[in-house]
Amino acid sequence: PDVGPLAAKLLPLIGRERELLRVEQRFERTLQQEGSVVLIEGPEGVGRSRLASELAIRARLRGLTALRVDSLVCSESQGALAGLVRALVEAAPAEARATLPARPWLLQEFEWLRRIAALPSGLPPLPQDLQERTTRLQNAVVDWLVAVAQRRPLLVVVDDAHAIDPASAGALIAIAHATEHRGLMLVACVLHGAPAPIPVRQLARFGSRIKLRNLSAESL
């Protein structure tokens, strides 16, 4: 079972000091409006989820707002996008509420958001074409993340990104593009050798790749 978030609260992370340092240095750059992308890759059981949880905790201690989504948990269509929306509302409620009214498209897609912002009248109906609707949703979610990041720096952590649903995969590339010169950082964790959507495989082009290996006995 994935005990990453629970283990991060109970157990110290041992043997990953070098990897933690590499990513934490990018936290400081993100706080200075120079976001980045990090792709963490490793085999089954190497501790990707545990590292992702630790990074989220350390980001919060440094002053970033961390949003964490597990693509295996949010596996339905548009699941990772919906997970990011929920994580944003939970982690930055004031900023999310302030910036949501300018994005009525999201209020149309996610009815539960209408608890924090009213749906304007006179909006055109949602597109019937699925691809057009998906693209507009991806753009709206990324635009919202950028708007909130202008108010408080954000770290987006996508665990098990190799398993992300196709409707959400394209948003990762858009987030990667948006990190440049903004207080927005993306960390994606993938299983080495697992098939992944093309946008996930392209993430390494936007930043750095960290390859996790099994720890030696001396590291423990």
Secondary structure, 3 states (H helix, E strand, C coil): CCCHHHHHHHCCCCCCHHHHHHHHHHHHHHHCCCCCEEEEEECCCCCHHHHHHHHHHHHHHHCCEEEEEECCCCCCCCHHHHHHHHHHHHHCHHHHHHHHHHCHHHHHHCHHHHHCCCCCCCCCCCCCCHHHHHHHHHHHHHHHHHHHHCCCCEEEEEECHHHCCHHHHHHHHHHHHHCCCCCEEEEEEEECCCCCCHHHHCHHHHCEEEECCCCCHHHC
